[in-house]
């Protein structure tokens, strides 16, 4: 167990070095645990192929880190944002629900036509597309328990493909929309009045680079991170009891679902309760930071555990499904999202962001939108809306829809 955690941390450090040195990894926002972990999984593949040695890892601590990360995700689900975000946020959330449903329905139809296990379609559906590596790892044990051998490997491979594909199609799609569908007047910058509450949410929680820098002593930092860690552990503990109650219903839920729900309840009930007038009980910035550390460790351990040889027999159906996911995302953004979002410059930029987080992750979405705005001009609303959806709602909504699909189909 400890050795697995150590190798996972080593993979994470290797990935950090690679990300700094390799421009390709930076361009496509490939997470450090993924770039480093794939090297170790390739080494285990060579050991298996050349010497018939299969390396096994203990996933106990990996599951603990996963639970801590999804608990931090639950803490980020603030329902007040729905009111503050206005009409555009509601439309984007509605599009997200439809998009996730399509990402699961389409691959399940493909697997039926090709005569393969429909759970392969689920593994390459919204679990790995909208969900990314974190959700792919989180649902791996659920899918394996339902009979899909190598679910973790399939999900991680699909999520890595999605990261790159989302970055490749988002910018070009938005650029084509702007060139062919927008007039000169629609391209002019608007004097937008931004709700200060939304700007505060974006800077404090959703975009780490936009947070105001704070000056504090080492002792203050320790106390803040300690409090955030205790909050996560407390909800993790209570969440296991909630998951136990969910299991009694006979419905299949991911192991982290109880902690995710309990954290969301705690956030919305206690988010504004203070020990002192200037000290909120929930320090969201630190909770997110602790969650991200746990996510990095979880991904590092998940990536080194991949058994790439399990993909050999699934290569054709997986390629067909993933190619279909990219095509569907492009058509959905162009034909559905762009008209509903207003057929203007903001809508075009939001389409680039949707391709980013719909196939990859929020950083990919931000990179896509930045590339488009660099060529034309900056606009405010997309850079407020997309981080809020990516940080606060995408994983929460995705988990609920995936759970519904697994139990129905």
N, C-alpha and C positions, 0 to 999 in steps of 0.2 A: 504493500500500500504506500509506504513512504518512498520507496524507490520509484514507483510510478509518478508520484507527485514531483520528485526531484527531476526525472527525465522530462516531465511536462514543463517544468520551469526552465530547464535548459533549452528546450525547443522554443519557448517564448523568447528567451534572450537571443538565441540565434536569429529568430524572426525579426527582432528589433534591429539587429545589425543589418540584416538583409534589406529591410525596408528603408533604412537610411542610405544604403549603397546602390540599390537597384531602382532605376527610374520607373520601370514598368510597374513595380509593386506600388509605388507612390501614386502613379497616374490612376490606377484602378482601385485605389483605397483597399488593398488586400490587407486584412488584419495580420499583425505580427505572429500570433499563434498559428495562423493558417500557413503562412510562408515558411515558418520554421518547422512546424509539425509535419508538413508534407515531406520534408527531407528525411525525417525519421521513419515515416511510413514507407517511403521508397526503400530505405535500408532494410526494413523488415520484409518488404516484398522481394528484395534480392536474396535475403537469407532463405525465404520460403521457396523461391524459384530455383536457386542454385544448389542449396544444401538441404532442402526439405526440412528446415527448422522453422517452426511456428512460434513466434514470441507472443506471450500473453501478458496482459497488464491487469492490475487490480483497480477497479473503477470506484471503490468506496468513496475516496475523497473527491473524485470527479463529480459524483452525484451531490456531495455536500456543497461544492462550489456552484454547481448548477442551481441548486435550491436557493442559495444566497443571492445569485444574480437575479432570478425571476422574482424573488421577494422585493428586490430593489426596483424592478420594473413595476410591480404592483403599487409601490409607494409613489410612482410618478403619474398615476392615473387620477388626475384632478378634474372632477366633473364641472367645476366652475369655469373651466376653460371653454366649455361648449358655449356658454352664454357670452363670454368675452370675445370668442373667436368670430362670432357673427355668421352670416350666411355662407361665406366662402368656406369656412371650416366645416360646417354641416354638410355642404355638398361634397367636399373632399372625403369626409368620413363615410358618406353614403357610397361614393365611388369605391372606396377601400373595401367595403363589405361586398359589393358586387364583384370586384376584381378577385378577392380571395375565394369567393364561391366558384368563379370560373376557373381559377387556377387548380381547383380540386376536381371539378366536374369534367373538364377536358381530358386530363391525363387518365382518369378512370375510364372514360370512353375509349381512349386509345388502347389501354391495356385489355379491355374487353375485345376489341377488334383484333388485337395481336395474339390473344389467347394466353396472356401471362397474368400473374398475380396482381389483382387491383391494388394491393397494398404498395406495390412498386410505384403506382401512380400517386398514391398519397405521399410517399416519401419524396417524390420529385414534384409535388404540388406546392401548395402555399407553405407547407412545413419548411421547405428549403428555399423557396422563392421569397415571399414576403417575410418569412420567419428568419431566414439566414442560418448561419452556423449554430447560433445559440439554440433556436427552436428545433433545428434538425437533431442536435445532440439530445435535447430534452425529450423528444418523442421517440428516440431510437429504441429505448427499452420497451416502450408501449408497443411499437410495431413488431419488435422481435417477440414480445410476449404473445402477439396475435398470429405469429407464424412466419414473419418475413425475416429470413436469415440475411445478415449483413445490412440491416436497416441503417445503422450508423454510417457505414461506408457509403451507401447510396445517397443518403441525405447530405453528407459532407461534400461529396463529389458534385452533387447538383447545386449546392449552395455556392461552392467555389466558381462553378460555371456561371451562375446567376450574377455574382459580383462583377465579373468581367463583362458579361453581356449587357447588364444594366448600365454600365458606364459607357459602353460602346454605342448604344442606340439612343440614349437619352438626348444628348446634345445635338446630333445630326437630325433627329426627328423634330425637335423644337426649332432648329434653324430652318428646316424646310417649311414648317408651318409659317414661320415669320416671313420668309421670302415670298410664299405663294398665296397666303391667306390674309395678311394684314396690310392695311393702307398706311400711307405716310403719317396720317393723323393719329392712327391707332398706335403707332410706334413712339409717339412723343412721350417723354416722362410726365407723370402726373404729380400734382401737389397733393400728396395723400396725408390725411389726418389719421394718425395711428393711435389707437387706444393705449395709453400708458401702461395699463395692466397687462396687455398682450406683450408689449416691449419688455416689461419686467420678467414675464414668464420665460420669454425667449432667451433673455440674457442670463437669467439665474439658473435655468434648468436645462433647456433644450440644446443650447449651443455652448459647449465649454469654452470655445475661443472668444465668445462674446461676454463672458462673465467679467464683472469688475474685479480688479485685483484688491485683495484685502491684506492689511498689515496686521500680523499677529505674532505672538511669541510662540516658541516651540511648545510650551506647556499648554497654551490655548489650542494650538493645532491638535495636540494629543487628546485633549478633552473633547474636542469637536468630533474627531474621528472615532474616538472610543464610544461616544454617545451614539453615533451613527451605527457602529458595529453592534452595540447592544440592542438597538431598535430592530435591526435585521435579525439577529439571533432570537430575540423574543418572539417576533412574528413567525420565524421559521418553526419554532417549537409549537406555537399554537396552530400553525398551518398544517402540521402533520396530523393533529387531531381532527382538523376539518377535512383533510384528505381521507382519513379513516372513515369519517361519516359519509363522505361522498362515495367511497368504495362499497358501503353497505347498500347503496341504491341499486347496485348491479350494473351501473353505467361506467364505461371506461373513461377515466380521467388521467391526464399526465400527473406524475408524482408531485409536481410543483404547484398544482392548481389550487390547493387549499391555501398555501402561503401567498400565492398571487392575489387571491380574493381577499384574504384577511388583511394584507398590506394595503390594498385599495380602500377597504373599509376604514382602516386606521388613518390613512392619509386624509380622507374626506371628513372624518369625525374629529381628528386631533390636529390637523394641519395648522390651525391658528391658535392652539392652546399654548401658553407660554409659562415657563417657570418664572421668568421675570418679564418686565415690559419690553425689553429689547432682546429677548432670547427665546426663539421659537423652539418648541419641543422637538419638531422634526426638522433637522438640518438637511434639506434636500440635496444641497451640493455635495455634502460629505457622503450621504447615503448613495448617491449616484456614483461617486468615486469608488467607494468600497465595492459596490456592485460591479463596476467595470474591472476592478482588480480580480474579483472572483470569476467574471466572465473570461478574462484572459487565461487564468489558470485552468478553467474548465475546458476551454477550446484547445489549449496546449495539450492537455491530457487526452482529450477526445481525438485529436489529430494523430498523435503517436500511436493510438490504438487501432487506427484504420487497417482493415485487411483488404488491400487493393485487389488481391487476386479474386475476391468475391464478385468483382464487377465484370469479369470476363464473359460470363454467360448472359449478362444483362446489357451488354454494350448497345445492341441495336435498339431495343425498346427505350432505353434511357436516352439515347441520342434523339430518337423521334420525339419523345416527350419534351425534352429540353428545347429542341428547335421549335416545337409548337408553342411552348411557353413564351419564347421571345417574340414570335410572330403575333401571338394573341395580345401581348402587352403593347406592342407597337400599334396594332389596330385599335385596341381599346383606348389608348391615350389619344390617338388621332381622331377617331370617329365618334367616341362617346364622351371622353373627359373634356376635350377642347371645346366642343359646343356648350356643354353644361356649365363649364367654368366661365363662360362669357365671351368666347371668341376674340379675346384681346391679347395684348402682350403678356399680361400677368398669367393668362390661361396657358399661353405657349410655354412660359418658363415653368409653370407648375407641371406641365406634361413631362418636361425633362426631369423634374424631381420625382414624379410618379414612376417613371421608368427606373430611376435609381433605387428607390426604396421598395418598389414592387418586385424587382428581380435581385436586388442586392441588400443595401442597408442605407440608413440615413446619411452617413458620410458620402456615399456615392451620389445620393440625391443632391446634397449641397454642392458637391464638385461639379455635377452636371449643370446646375443652375448658375453657378459661378462662371463656368465656361461660356454659357450663352450670354450672360450679362456683361462679361468682359468684351465680347464682340460688339454688343449693341449698347445697352445702358442698364444701370442698376435699378431694380424695383424692389419695394419694401415687402409687400404682402407675402410673396412666395417664401421669403426667408424667415417669416414668422410662422406661417401655416405649416410648412413641411417639417421643421424640427419639432413642433408641438405634436403633430400626428406620429412622427417616427419615435419620439421619446416617450409619449404618454399613452397612446392608444393602439398603435399597430400590433404590438405583441399581444396585448390584452384581447383585442377583437379577434385576431388570428387564432389564438388558443381556443376561444369559444367555438369558432366555426369549425376548426379541425376536429374538436371533440364531438361536435354534432355529426359531422360526416363519418367519423369512425364508428359511431354507435348506430347510425342509420344504415350504412352500406356494408 
